[in-house]
């Protein structure tokens, strides 16, 4: 007898036998069971007294009924993922029980121990470059060895010198409260020395990157800031707002440059064009009104044209252009819209023009992004897919990235199945365009190969949706993500691992959702903004410079009211001055309390002030009502008297303005300014008139920053030197001439490549193409919950689209056409669009069956979500009638029965509707197949076109009416009545037989009836016979009901009776 097995060994024998029994090796299982019983290897049972008893294999199976036959297989499948969490394998995703080394299931930490390399190993050349590290080399090489190896070989790998683990040293330098509302926009200037934030409190603020100082506040918007952009010359900043206005400021002086009013709804995105065509530049803005505006401006004078080149892409009310992106050379811009369409515009001609509409997405396009080099771009949609687009062979082709794709391996993230309807929330490229990163609404990030579309990594860690993806400016391994969960992650894209995590926890308020994040151009800093009005500054190195600034920074003038002229330019209401010309403000906290003296010197223009000049001297005095209030000591004045300091400030401002006017150097401010008798700056066009002393009161309490417009301290202690320095200050420097020239040459070269790519086939003749990567370009519409959605009508594909421009561009279009001297050829349609009197022809009006407001059984008028029975025979009859009457052109090859296998009748659901304006006006339906048993959509669909035709039976019947008719079970001899064209018709069922022999099971027109009332008799004459004969007119639609029970019989069609 063999030695008694251990408990683990006995259980393993049992599991092996059970596994063999469930597979094809039943004989082996029988032999194994016999040997187990013979050698007594089956675990013994214990009675209540603790005595052991032998038992059979069947007894053991019965005692362990909870163990399935494949239990051993499941254990083996679970071992790999659990081990990977502790000791990752060398080749992720490979499931094997027979691996060796780091693929072995018995691997331990010793197998992954790093190998020590000497200097000669680092110096070894591999095709002129140092080799990649071996798999078992976990820790990064020593920087000393790398440096010495570089001296020997002359080169090194960036990943060796600066491993991704170095980003663990990035830390948060400062969290600054600078806004009273959520901050959705943050941007660096082109030098990386300045940070811009745009908030829902209507303000744009400028901060210093190196120490976090608040440098300036740009006022003027009257609603939330939705997007910001800095031009490539680093001279302008543009901000779009929900007030429908785009404002442009000079970065050097903070003076307003332009107020662009071309939208009728909120601004959704703003982009400066990278192209460099002479001195002409473009700023683009997209809006919730479905329009995109191209604002032309001069790079030297910084003057904008009053009217943009404007394209209106509103196929139905409510369509919005939600996102946009320029190509690296600036010749192309792509936009994504809520009507599911991607549109591409070309700027290589004299004026911008639209060249393509891509209609492959089936839900809203929420993100588009051009790659850093080349002509590819990625689009993300709420339909659960992203697409990588590229122009090939004169058409746009795409690679589909399905968010439902899962990693092939054993380390699947736990959040894959958090939501049922997957949606893309954000897209991004890495720096070298080798991978595309998508954020999904199940809180996961997915990394894809941008060439093949293969899923490389799935990154998990977020607990809420991610709307921020920011690639490192030069390190292709690094990307940053942030979301509404308050988490900020730095990821290694090569390894698919997390490098560092920051959590935006605000003391006493919970976590703050992170709304935007940007890297500085040098990659040493990044800045984030959150839902509580904070600016978060991160970077390498120490934080000693950031410790010198307060946690809350506001200017006391931030929220003072503004007055606006007819052109929407603004002045400060209290001082009647342009905001950028006002003296240096005070630095206050969120409650409006001035900061101490050391912080006041952080304000530009107050660096050299004396202590007593930095903040008002506050004291307590009694007012007329006997109340004790806080007041500025020594600054009490009568309402009519003006202090000496106030007079000096006014005189300095007046002299400065007069000097600028005499020198011809008028600031870029279009307000017509005039001076009152006492020298106060006045404007006759303002909506609000203020007294000369408004804003100069010395009495009153210093209130919180939220109410500082009531009685705020003015910079009354500024000296003449401070005011002069303030007027000459430089907030943001321009780029160095050498750097600017090199960058401009690079953008120009990229633009030339893009022009050559698209003009060899004739860009002006390029039609608008639909995406050809799918088998069908018919429009589709699917949503998450109800499975339906109201998708707008789409434009005809493969037809050139007329540009929709502003009136200011029409003359340019005409002159361009005259120079080209190419007469247009217009396609003649049946019947003119307008009559001789200028009114539309009657055939262009919508048909009555669409306009009818009275509910009728026939003709069938579709609605989204209707469940129908589709009769193939009726559709075929309709197509034959259209072709016979030559009503419009029909392509038989595109009919659904020639593209798929259709039965006589199909259970379908309307998931898309659009109308093609005639003549005739056609209803285009997208019909999705439904499972007859479960009633759920199968995923297949087809499209049809139809209109109401006389003498053609409806081939679409509501499912509920079809069921009612089937339940009625009509028999031969049954009498019926029905309403056709508002008249009662009576008849009798005479027979039931298939309408066509090739469709024996079809219910279409299977009843032959004889009508007995309301039959229309039409006398006709034959050419060869003078005797007339009668023809009973063909009934249009079957509406049958029982004589005693007025239930409508809708769906069983009938054959026409001729006598």
Residue, then its C-alpha position, 0 to 999 in steps of 0.5 A: x500500500x502506498x503512503x497516505x497522501x496529503x490532503x492537497x494531493x488527495x483533492x488534486x487526484x479528485x479534481x483531475x478525475x472530475x476533469x477527465x470525466x467531463x472531457x473526451x478521456x472517459x476511459x482514462x477517468x475510469x482507470x484513474x478512479x479504480x486506482x484511486x480506490x485501489x490505493x486508498x487515495x480518496x480522502x476518508x470521511x470522519x464520523x461524529x466521534x472523529x473516526x475515519x471511514x473509507x468511501x467510494x469515489x461516488x460518495x466523494x462526488x456526492x459530498x462535494x456537489x458544489x464542485x463543478x467538473x471544470x473546477x481545476x480548469x478554473x483554478x488554473x485560469x485564476x492563478x495567472x492574473x493573481x500572480x501578475x499583480x505581484x510579479x508581472x510576466x515578461x510577455x503580458x497577456x500570454x496564458x500558459x501553464x508551461x512557461x519558464x523564467x518570468x512566464x512560469x507560474x512558479x516564478x518569484x522575485x529572484x527571477x525578476x532580480x535586476x542584472x548588474x551591468x558594467x560600463x562596457x555593456x552600456x557602451x556596446x553599439x547596436x546599429x549605432x545606438x545602445x541596446x534596449x534593456x533586457x527583460x529581466x532588467x527592472x531598475x533603470x540604469x545608473x545615470x553615471x554609467x549612462x554618461x560614461x557610455x555616452x562618452x564612449x559611443x557618442x549617443x544614448x537613449x532618452x529612455x535610459x537617461x530619463x526613465x519614466x520613473x523620473x516623473x514620480x518626482x513631480x509634485x504639486x507646488x501650489x493650489x491657488x484659489x483665484x476664481x469664484x466658480x468652476x474653471x474649465x479652461x487652462x492654457x500656457x503661453x508659447x514660452x511656458x512662462x505664463x498660465x491663463x485660466x478661464x472660469x465660469x465667473x466670466x474672468x480670464x486671469x494671467x499667472x506666472x508659471x515660476x512662482x504662481x503670482x497673479x499678474x493680470x485679470x482680463x475682464x469683459x465677458x458676461x458669461x462663462x468662459x468656454x474655451x481659450x487659445x493663444x496665437x503662435x506668435x505669443x502676442x494674442x489670447x482669444x477667449x470664447x464665452x457662453x455670451x456668444x462673443x469672442x474677445x481678443x486681448x493683446x498679451x503684452x499690454x492686456x489691451x482689448x484688440x477685438x470683440x468678434x460677434x458672429x455667433x447666435x449661441x454659445x462658443x464651443x471651441x476656439x483655435x488659432x490657425x498654425x498656417x503662415x501665409x504672408x501676413x494673413x492669419x486666421x482665428x476660428x470659432x465654433x458655436x452651439x448655433x451650428x456655425x464655424x467662423x473664420x476670422x481673418x487678422x493681420x499679424x503685424x497690425x493685429x487688426x481683425x476683419x469685422x465679418x468672418x467667413x462663415x459656414x452654417x452647418x445646421x441640418x436641423x434646429x439644435x445642431x451644435x458644432x462641439x469640437x474642432x482641431x487644426x492640422x499641424x500645418x494649418x491647412x485643414x481644420x476638422x469639426x465634430x457635430x451633434x448631427x454625427x457628421x465630421x466636416x473638414x475645411x481647407x485653408x490653402x485657397x484664397x478663402x476657406x472652403x469645405x471639402x468633406x463631410x464624413x458620416x460614419x458615426x451614428x451618434x454625437x461626435x464629441x472629440x476630434x484631434x489631428x495628429x502632431x505630424x501628418x494628415x491623420x486625425x482621430x474622432x470620438x463619438x458617443x456611439x462607442x467608437x473612435x475612428x482614425x481618419x486618413x486621406x488615401x486615394x482621393x477619399x477619407x478612410x478610417x480605422x474603427x476603434x471599438x470601445x467594447x474591445x477587451x484585452x486578450x489576456x488574463x489581466x482584465x480591468x474590473x471596470x470593463x462592464x460598469x456601463x452598458x452603453x459605451x461612449x468616448x469622452x476624449x481622444x488624444x495622440x502621443x507625441x510621436x503619433x504611434x498610439x491613440x488614447x481614448x477615454x471611455x465612460x466606464x472610467x477606463x483609458x484605452x491605448x491603441x496602435x494608430x496604424x493597425x487599430x490594435x488595442x495595446x493597453x487598458x488603463x484603470x484607476x479613475x472612479x469617474x468619467x475622464x474628460x482630460x487627456x494631455x500628452x507630454x510635449x516631447x516624451x512619447x511615453x507620457x500622458x496625463x489624464x484627469x477626471x471628475x473623480x478628482x484624480x490626476x494620473x501620469x501614465x507610461x504608455x509603453x508599459x501601460x502602467x501608472x507612474x504617479x497619482x494625485x488626488x485633488x482633496x480640498x480641506x473641508x469641501x471633499x474632492x474637486x473635479x478636475x476640468x482641464x490640464x495642460x503641460x508647459x512647452x518644456x514639459x517641466x510643469x503642468x497646470x490643472x483647474x478644478x470645479x472649486x475655482x482652484x489653479x493647481x501647479x505641478x512640476x519638478x524641483x522645490x516649492x520655495x518660490x510658491x511658498x511666498x504667495x498666498x493661497x487665495x489671490x484676487x484683485x479687488x477690481x475683479x468683479x466690479x461692474x462694467x459698462x458696454x458700448x454698442x460694439x460690446x467694448x467695456x469700461x470699468x463703471x466706477x472709474x470710467x476707464x478701460x480695465x487695462x488702463x486702471x492703476x495697479x489693484x490691491x491683492x485681496x483674499x476671497x472675502x475681500x480682505x487685503x493681503x499683508x504688505x509682503x503680498x501686495x508687492x507681488x502685484x505688478x507695478x507695486x514692487x517698489x512701493x513703500x509700506x504705507x502705500x501698499x494697503x489702505x490704513x483702516x480704522x473705526x469711526x462712527x457714521x451718521x447713524x451712530x454705527x461703528x464702521x471700518x474706514x480708511x483713516x485720513x481718506x475721509x472726504x466730502x461727497x463733493x470734494x476730491x482728494x489731492x491724490x485723486x486729482x493727481x491720478x486723474x491728471x496723470x491719466x488725462x495727460x497720458x491719453x492726450x500724449x498718446x493721441x498727439x503721438x498717433x499711438x492710440x491704444x487698441x480701444x474703440x471707445x470714443x472718449x471725451x473729458x468732462x470739465x473736471x478731467x474725468x474720462x467720459x463716454x457718451x455712448x455708455x449705457x450707464x452714466x456715472x458721476x465724476x466721483x464714483x468709485x472714489x469714496x473713502x467711507x464704507x466698509x471693505x467687503x468681500x470680493x464677491x461684493x467689492x463692486x459696491x464700495x471697493x478700495x481703489x488704488x489711491x495710494x499709487x505714486x506717479x512712478x507706479x502709474x507710469x511703470x504700470x502703463x508701460x508694463x509687459x505682461x507676456x513677452x513675445x517669443x524670441x525672434x530666433x525661436x519664432x522664426x524656426x517654428x514658423x518655418x516648420x509650420x510653413x513646411x508642414x503646410x506646404x506638404x499638406x497643400x501638395x498632398x491635396x492639390x495634385x488631384x485638384x482641390x477646388x474640384x474635390x467633392x464631399x465624400x462620405x466615409x468608404x470604410x464601411x459597407x454602407x454610408x446610409x445614416x444611422x442612429x442608435x442611443x443607449x437607453x431607448x435604442x432610438x434617437x432623433x438624428x437630423x437629415x444628412x446632406x447628400x454625399x459625393x456631391x459638391x456642397x456650396x459654401x455658406x459664407x458671410x456677405x463680406x466674402x461674397x465679393x471675394x467669391x465673385x472676383x475669384x470666379x471671374x479670375x478663374x473664368x470657369x463657367x459653372x454648369x448647373x444640373x437641370x432638374x425636373x421643373x424649376x425651383x421657382x416659377x416666373x412670378x418668383x414663387x416656388x413651384x407647387x411640386x416643391x411644396x411638401x405633400x399633403x400626406x406629410x402636412x396632414x394634422x388629422x390622424x389617419x390610418x393611411x398613408x403610413x406616416x412614420x415616427x421614431x421608434x415605431x415597430x413595424x411589419x415590412x412586406x417585401x412584396x409591397x416594397x417591390x410593387x412600389x419600386x415597380x410603380x416608381x420606375x414605370x411612372x418615371x417619378x424618380x431614379x431608382x437603383x435596383x442594386x441598392x434595394x434591400x432585397x439585393x443587398x441581403x436575404x429578406x423574408x416575405x415579411x420582417x419585424x423591424x423598428x424605425x431607428x432613423x428618419x430623414x426627408x429628401x426634398x423633392x420633387x417628389x419629397x421622399x421619406x427615408x427610413x432606417x429600419x433595424x431588425x427585431x428578434x420576433x421572440x425577444x423584441x430586441x434589435x439584432x444589430x442588422x438594419x437596412x434603409x428604404x425610400x418611399x412616398x405616398x403614391x396613388x394605387x400603391x398599397x402601403x408596405x409598412x404596417x404597425x406591429x400592433x395592427x398586424x397582431x390585431x388582424x392575425x387574432x381576428x382570424x378571418x374566414x371565407x364568407x366573413x363580412x367587413x367594412x372599412x374606411x377608405x378616403x373618409x368613406x365606408x366600404x363594405x364587402x365579403x371575404x371570398x377566398x384566401x390564397x397567396x398573392x404570388x406563388x413564390x411567396x406561399x407564406x406571405x400575408x400580403x394581399x392574401x384575401x380576395x374580397x368582393x365589395x358591395x358598397x361605395x364602388x367607383x365605376x369608371x367607364x372606359x372606351x377601347x380604341x377598337x370598340x365603341x362599347x364602354x366597359x367598366x373597371x372597378x378601381x383598385x383599393x388603396x389600402x385594406x381597412x377591415x373590421x367586423x361589422x359588429x365590432x369596429x376593430x380596425x383590420x390594418x395589416x392583411x393586404x388583399x388582392x384587387x377584384x376586377x369585374 
